[in-house]
C-alpha cells in the first residue's frame, strides 16, 4: 500500500483541533471513552485523543474532513 497523494499534512495538536471543532459547534459527549468524543447535530461525530498534546494522525484528519464535509486543505487552513 502506498501513501495517498494530494493530502498535505502539517502537525496539528489535539488541543488545537478541539478548539476548532468547538468553535464549529461540536460538543464533548459525556461518558468514559478511550478518546474524546465530539458530536454535532448536523455533521458527523469525531474522536480526538485524550491527551491534548498528541498530534492528529493522517487517518484521524481524514475522518474529521469527512465528518465536516470539507476538503483537507480547507480544514488545515481553518484550524491554524
NORDA-V117199 format. One line per field, one symbol per residue. phi: phi as a letter, one per 40 degrees, with the letter a starting at -180 (. if undefined). A space follows every 50 residues. Layout:
BEGIN
phi = ???
END
This chain:
BEGIN
phi = .cccbgbcbbcbcdccccdccccchcbccchcbcbcbbbbcbbccbbbcc cccccccdccccccccccfbcdcccccccc
END
